Amino acid sequence: MAQLLEAAAAVFCTTGYTAASTNAIAREAGVSPGTLYQFFPNKEAIAIELGSRLMHEMRESYDEVLAPIDPATTSIDEVIAGTVDRFIAFNCRHPAFFALMHGPDIPGRIAEEHDALHTTLAARVETILAPFAPDAPAPAVTRTARMCVGIYKAGLELILAHEGAEREAYVQELKDALLRYLRPLVGSS
């Protein structure tokens, strides 16, 4: 099963979900289509299983990275750097996550789970930002958290489209953009 999911990840990354076929996935895994069908009834079932596993791993990253922060001991720069680095590393290790979650043709169940994942992410970012801006109205912190997630998502596509030094330059641009965006809300924290 793991071999099939790895093969599916590779195929989804190269062809996208719609153009992928169970035959291409079986070929990539080095098995017959009949073997694939012993584990999965169709391409959507493969995508859902792969997406569920990746979302579970991403949620674990949220728990580790997006824990409450004490602004007295951690700067907003450190929060941004640590969070961005961790999420970029995850997406670089699992390019299929981006291909499945951000493609125009993802299966409905994955889209719903992904939307829930982003809602959770925005709420966690809001929880982290609130102590940095104790005087800001709650709706402003909510909007700011959602915008941070949007900025990250937009930057992620550019980052994943590059490699090496150019990728690192885009990662730094994303961190700088988030810091410049958050500075008025959080002050010099």
C-alpha positions in Angstrom: 0.0 0.0 0.0 2.8 2.4 0.9 4.5 1.7 -2.5 1.2 2.5 -4.3 0.8 5.8 -2.3 4.3 6.8 -3.1 3.7 6.1 -6.7 0.5 8.0 -6.7 2.2 11.0 -5.1 4.8 11.0 -7.9 2.1 10.7 -10.6 -0.1 13.4 -9.0 2.9 15.8 -8.9 3.9 15.2 -12.5 0.5 15.0 -14.2 -2.0 16.5 -11.7 -5.0 14.6 -10.3 -7.2 14.8 -13.4 -4.6 13.5 -15.9 -3.4 10.8 -13.5 -4.7 7.3 -14.1 -4.6 4.1 -12.1 -2.6 2.5 -14.9 0.1 5.3 -14.5 0.1 4.8 -10.8 0.5 1.0 -11.1 3.2 1.5 -13.7 5.1 4.0 -11.4 4.7 1.5 -8.5 6.0 -1.4 -10.6 2.9 -3.5 -10.1 0.0 -4.6 -12.3 -3.3 -2.6 -12.3 -4.9 -5.7 -10.8 -2.6 -5.4 -7.8 -3.5 -1.8 -7.4 -7.2 -2.7 -7.5 -6.7 -5.1 -4.6 -6.0 -2.1 -2.4 -7.9 0.8 -4.0 -11.1 0.7 -6.1 -10.2 3.8 -8.1 -8.0 6.9 -8.4 -10.2 9.0 -6.0 -9.7 6.4 -3.2 -6.0 6.6 -3.7 -6.0 10.4 -3.6 -8.2 10.4 -0.5 -6.0 8.0 1.4 -2.8 9.9 0.4 -4.4 13.2 1.2 -5.7 12.0 4.6 -2.2 10.7 5.5 -0.6 14.0 4.5 -3.2 16.1 6.3 -2.6 14.0 9.5 1.1 14.7 9.3 0.4 18.4 8.6 -1.8 18.6 11.7 1.0 17.1 13.8 3.2 19.8 12.4 0.6 22.4 13.5 0.7 21.0 17.0 4.5 21.2 17.2 5.0 24.6 15.5 1.9 26.5 16.4 2.0 26.1 20.2 1.2 29.2 22.3 4.1 31.7 22.4 5.1 34.0 25.1 6.0 37.4 23.4 8.3 38.2 26.4 10.6 35.4 25.4 10.0 34.9 21.7 10.0 37.6 19.0 7.6 37.7 16.1 10.6 37.3 13.8 11.4 34.0 15.5 7.8 32.9 15.3 7.6 33.7 11.6 11.0 32.1 10.8 10.3 28.9 12.7 6.8 28.5 11.4 7.6 29.3 7.7 10.7 27.0 7.8 8.7 24.1 9.2 5.8 24.3 6.8 8.0 24.9 3.8 10.1 21.8 4.8 6.9 19.8 5.0 5.8 20.9 1.6 9.2 20.2 0.1 9.2 16.7 1.5 5.7 16.1 0.3 5.1 17.9 -3.0 2.0 15.8 -3.5 0.4 17.7 -0.6 0.5 20.9 -2.6 -0.5 19.1 -5.9 -3.5 17.5 -4.2 -4.6 20.3 -2.0 -4.2 23.3 -4.3 -5.0 21.8 -7.7 -8.2 22.8 -9.5 -9.5 19.3 -9.6 -9.1 17.8 -6.2 -11.8 15.3 -5.0 -14.6 16.8 -2.9 -13.7 15.0 0.3 -10.1 16.2 0.2 -11.2 19.7 -0.6 -13.5 19.7 2.5 -10.7 18.3 4.7 -8.3 20.8 3.3 -10.7 23.7 4.0 -11.0 22.4 7.6 -7.2 22.2 7.9 -6.9 25.8 6.8 -9.6 27.0 9.2 -7.7 25.3 12.0 -4.4 26.8 10.8 -5.9 30.3 10.8 -7.3 29.8 14.3 -3.9 28.6 15.6 -2.2 31.6 14.0 -4.8 33.9 15.6 -4.0 32.3 19.0 -0.3 33.0 18.5 -0.8 36.5 17.3 -3.2 37.6 20.0 -0.6 37.9 22.8 1.6 40.0 20.5 -1.2 42.5 20.0 -3.1 42.6 23.4 -4.8 45.9 22.6 -6.0 44.9 19.1 -9.7 44.2 18.6 -10.4 40.5 18.3 -11.9 40.8 14.7 -8.7 42.6 13.6 -6.5 39.8 14.9 -8.8 37.2 13.2 -8.5 39.0 9.9 -4.8 39.4 10.3 -4.4 35.7 11.0 -6.4 34.8 7.9 -4.4 37.2 5.8 -1.2 35.6 7.1 -2.4 32.2 6.0 -3.3 33.7 2.6 0.1 35.3 2.2 1.8 32.0 3.1 -0.3 30.1 0.6 0.5 32.5 -2.2 4.2 32.4 -1.4 4.2 28.7 -1.2 3.4 28.3 -4.8 6.4 30.5 -5.8 8.7 28.7 -3.4 7.8 25.2 -4.6 8.4 26.3 -8.2 12.1 27.0 -7.5 15.0 25.1 -6.1 18.3 25.8 -4.4 19.4 29.4 -3.7 16.4 30.8 -5.6 14.0 28.8 -3.4 15.8 30.1 -0.3 15.5 33.7 -1.6 11.7 33.2 -2.0 11.5 31.7 1.5 13.2 34.8 2.8 10.9 37.1 0.8 7.9 35.3 2.3 9.3 35.8 5.8 10.0 39.4 5.1 6.5 40.0 3.7 4.9 38.5 6.8 7.1 40.5 9.1 6.4 43.7 7.3 2.7 42.9 7.3 2.6 42.0 11.0 4.9 44.8 12.3 2.1 47.5 12.6 -0.1 45.1 14.6 2.5 43.7 16.9 4.9 46.6 17.2 8.5 45.7 17.9 7.7 42.5 19.7 
